[in-house]
Amino acid sequence: MLTGRTPYGLRYALKRRTGSSVAYVALTIRCGTRDEAGFPGGTAHFTEHTIFKGTALKSASRINSCLEKVGGDLNAYTNKEEIVIHATVLKEDVSKAARLLFELARMPSFPETEIETEKGVVIEEIHSYKDSHADDIFDRFEEMLFKGHPLGGLILGSAATVRKISPSMLKDFVKTRFTPDRMAISVVADIDEKKLEASLLKDAMPFFPDSPSSPAPDSPMTAPEPSLTTEYRMPEPLHFNKTIDKRSHEADVIIGGLAPSLYETKERTALNLLGNILGGPGSNSLLNTSLREKHGWVYGIETWYNRYAETGSFGISFGCDKSNIDKCFREIDKICTKVREKPFSPTFLKAAKKQLFGQMAISSDFGETSCLSMGKNMISFNRIAPNSEILEAFEAITPDDLCAIAAKILDPGRLSTLVYL
């Protein structure tokens, strides 16, 4: 793998994946929902939608056909801290894809007629999302958990806020947020990394003509970089137990609270492992084994962990028949109490680490997953940790470490609940 940073601040990460004719290219921009101060809610997500509606060089139809005509695919997504534009193409079309991603991020035109049309599309997406209670409950939980904090904004915004967004707002948002020091381009392809580097930097140059020259950092980032547009501060710890009547035939439930940030390495690593043991994708996770396989009370149960710059959120989510809610709460409390108070045996912990390592290896074998992860790591840490370093961090976690993180994160006094009925 080859990583670097240009004099004007653009980070890049390039990885050769031999034996494949398919290439993956992603432009990750450190700018998400939390960066909307001074703009209507949902501006980041709406920007992601509308950069495809035209640039200074291409119409919407030309953008759509640019990669499609060579069999490629173009997509994007927005979360609390990033906007990511990514493409899948044949390896001989990597330069074409990279140039298009740079063009979309640096030269969007935001045609007024296209903007108004897209508002209808996004508002319909908002209504559709609200109809999916299992999806909507996650956004609502974090909205309540981070109330009064930049992380509390809804990614999609609301119909009312989306209607307020204008082309001039979008241009200002891109001008102030889509700067090279906030960007990372990542590529996974069967191309020599040095040749790919030279080609990629040549492709980037026309799109950053006025960027200031600044020295490339020579050390990893361990905390959020200062920004004029983002407020980094710890959220106030909030506690709530709320039930919302959705007039549904089933219940969707989240139990959770604040968690370690992206930069709290040891606690983050321990919680990743604990979350996988409690409610990971394997059918042998503790919660799944008991609530689903043994008792049949839930149709699905899992843990999740969102890591942000200064904090995080961790929770347990499940769906069940309304008559089973109390039984589920009691069983979850029983399992969490045991995890907090009784250390796992060395044999159990060794097997749990082996399972997680296998899941990580299989996930990283997918080119697109690897490409997106590389971009995230470059804008967050200015480096990509080697697999050996990651595995060593997990190997260093002890049974007592897991008890300690469980006692902190699963403390009933700091857990909140949100129930959709």
Secondary structure by P-SEA (a helix, b strand, c coil): cccccccccccbbbbbbccccbbbbbbbbccccccccccccaaaaaaaaccccccccccaaaaaacccccbbbbccccccccccccccccccaaaaaaaaaaaaaccccccaaaaaaaaaaaaaaaaaaaaaaaaaaaaaaaaaaaccccccccccccaaaaaaccaaaaaaaaaaccccccbbbbbbccccaaaaaaaaaaaaccccccbbbbbccccccccccccccccccccccccbbbbbcccccbbbbbbcccccccccaaaaaaaaaaaaaccccccccccccccccccccccccbbbbbbccccccccccccccccaaaaaaaaaaaaaaaaacccccaaaaaaaaaaaaaaaaaaaccaaaaaaaaaaaaaaccccccaaaaaaaaaaccaaaaaaaaaaccccccbbbbbcc
